[in-house]
Structures are given as structure tokens and as C-alpha cells.
């Protein structure tokens, strides 16, 4: 399986970002309903509490690693979307959405 087939220049990223966000939004909305525990939490939150560790997110990091392995072995789009979705969950669980300033690599 040859996965490094297409280039990722700025033009390609700009042309396809909306499509990627739409796929992530679909993954987000489906998972939000599928894994809803109650109005405040998803099962992901409950699992993080059970396998908490120091930061409470070791399970999510392990899940990302699982999907990285699946992508490496099978090259499936859905595994990349899962990685993006679980990364978003980590971003939320880390409270980064509450920051006024974000740690970004951008030209200022």
C-alpha cells in the first residue's frame, strides 16, 4: 500500500480544509450522540476518570496510538478522522478552548 502519493503544499491544504472539517464535524456529531452518557458527559469522560493517571487523558492518548497503528497498517481515511476527533477531545479536556491566546505556529 502506497500512502505517500499526494503532496501537501499550501494550495492543496487550502483547497481541502473545508472538506476535512466537514468530515470531522460529521464524526463529532455522530460520536456525540453515539457515546452520550448524559447531558454533561460522554463515555470518553467516564473512561478517562477510570483510567485517569496523572492527567486523566492517558486512555485518549492510547486510543490515538491505536488508530495511528490502524492507519499505518490499512491506510483508511476513517482512522485519520478518528485521530483528528480524539485530538480534538484532548484539546477540550486540556481546557485549551478556554485560552484567550493560543500556542500557534503562525507568522505574526
N, C-alpha and C positions, 0 to 999 in steps of 0.2 A: 504494500500500500504506500503510495507516494503522496504525502500530505503537504509538502512544501512546494506546492505547484504555482501559487499566485503571489505576486508581490504585494506589499502592504505600504505603498507610498501614500503621501498625504492625500492625493486626489482619490485614491481607492477608499481610504478611510472616510473621507468627507462624503463620498457618494453613497456609502453603505451604512453609515452610522444610524440613520433613521430606521432602516430595516432591522438592524441589530437591536435597537431599543424597543421596537415593536415586538420582536420575538421574546425579549427579556420581560416586557410588560405582560405578555401572554403567560409566560412561565410564572411570573409573580402572582398574577390574579388566580390562575389555576391552583397553584400551590397554597395560596392564602385561603382558599375555600376548602381544598382537599385536606389540609393539615391544621385546620382551625381547632383549637382546644376550647376556647371561649372567646368572649369579646376582647379580652386583653392579651391573650397569648396564643401562639401556635404550639404544636407539639415540639418543634425545634427548641423553643424556650424551655419546655419541661425537660427535654433530653439534656440540654446544657446544664440545667440545675442538677440532674442526676450524675452527669459525668463532668462536673464543673471544673475541677482542677483549680489552679490559681486564678485564671482569667474567666473561667466559665464558658469558654468557646473552643476548647480542645477538640470536642466532638465535631464541630463545624469544620475546623481545620482538617481533621481526619477525613471527613466526607469530601472535602475539596480534593484531597490527595487521592481518594478512591476514584473520583471522576477524571482526574488527571491521568491515572493509570488506564482507565477505560478508553479515554481519548487516544492515548498512545497506542493501545492495542487495536482499537477498532476504527478510529478516525471519525466518530459520529458527531454530527452537529449538536445533537441533544445533550451530549456530555459537556460540550463547551458552554451551552446555555445553563446547565446545572452549576458549573463552576462560577459563571458570572452571577447567578442568583445567590449562591451561598456566599460569594464575596460581598454581595450587597447586604446580606443578612449580617455578616461580620461587621460591615461598616455601620449598620444600625446599632447592633449590640455594643459596639465600641463607643457609641454616643457621638460619632463624628458628624452626624446630621445636625447636631446642636451647636457645632462650632460656628463662630462668626467668620473666622478666617480659616481657610483650608490649606493643607500642606500639598501644594501642587507644583509640578514642574511646568511652569508657563513663562514665556517671555513677558517681562513687565516693562 
